[in-house]
Amino acid sequence: MREYRMKDGEDTDLNREAVCPYCGEVQGDSWEMHDGDYDCTYCEREFELVTEVERFYSTNKKEQTT
């Protein structure tokens, strides 16, 4: 199933899904992938994946009970 194909020259860095740098196809279930080498599920060429994670923190006051 093709979800999206990058156009020639489009950047494959910092996307919400892993994209094959050769054929431009989105790799299914990217969230399950970790840093390492993978074979594209479409063109079967090997590529390296590097993940970047950004965290945000929120705090709230707790109501005091007596």
C-alpha positions as CSV (number, residue, x, y, z in Angstrom):
1,M,0.0,0.0,0.0
2,R,1.5,3.3,-1.0
3,E,0.8,6.1,1.5
4,Y,3.2,8.7,0.1
5,R,6.0,9.0,-2.3
6,M,8.7,11.7,-2.0
7,K,9.4,13.7,-5.2
8,D,13.0,13.6,-6.6
9,G,15.1,16.0,-4.6
10,E,12.8,16.1,-1.5
11,D,14.6,15.8,1.8
12,T,14.2,12.6,3.8
13,D,15.4,14.2,7.0
14,L,13.1,14.9,10.0
15,N,9.9,13.5,8.6
16,R,7.0,12.1,10.7
17,E,7.5,8.7,9.0
18,A,10.6,6.8,7.8
19,V,11.0,7.4,4.1
20,C,13.3,5.4,1.8
21,P,16.1,7.7,0.5
22,Y,16.2,5.7,-2.8
23,C,12.6,5.3,-3.9
24,G,10.8,7.8,-1.6
25,E,8.3,5.3,-0.2
26,V,7.0,5.7,3.3
27,Q,7.9,2.6,5.4
28,G,5.0,1.1,7.3
29,D,4.8,1.3,11.1
30,S,7.7,3.7,11.4
31,W,7.0,4.2,15.1
32,E,8.1,0.6,15.7
33,M,11.5,1.2,14.0
34,H,14.7,2.0,15.9
35,D,18.1,3.2,14.9
36,G,19.8,0.8,12.5
37,D,19.9,-0.6,9.0
38,Y,16.7,-1.6,7.2
39,D,15.7,-2.9,3.8
40,C,13.1,-0.8,2.0
41,T,9.7,-2.7,1.9
42,Y,9.3,-1.4,-1.7
43,C,12.6,-1.2,-3.6
44,E,14.4,-3.6,-1.2
45,R,17.6,-1.3,-1.0
46,E,19.3,-1.0,2.3
47,F,19.2,2.3,4.1
48,E,20.2,3.6,7.6
49,L,17.6,5.0,10.0
50,V,18.4,7.5,12.7
51,T,15.5,8.5,15.1
52,E,15.2,11.7,17.0
53,V,12.9,12.1,19.9
54,E,11.8,15.4,21.5
55,R,10.2,15.4,24.9
56,F,8.0,18.0,26.5
57,Y,7.2,18.3,30.2
58,S,4.2,19.9,31.9
59,T,3.5,20.4,35.6
60,N,0.4,21.4,37.5
61,K,-0.2,22.6,41.0
62,K,-1.9,20.0,43.2
63,E,-4.8,21.1,45.4
64,Q,-3.9,20.8,49.1
65,T,-6.3,18.7,51.2
66,T,-6.5,19.1,54.9
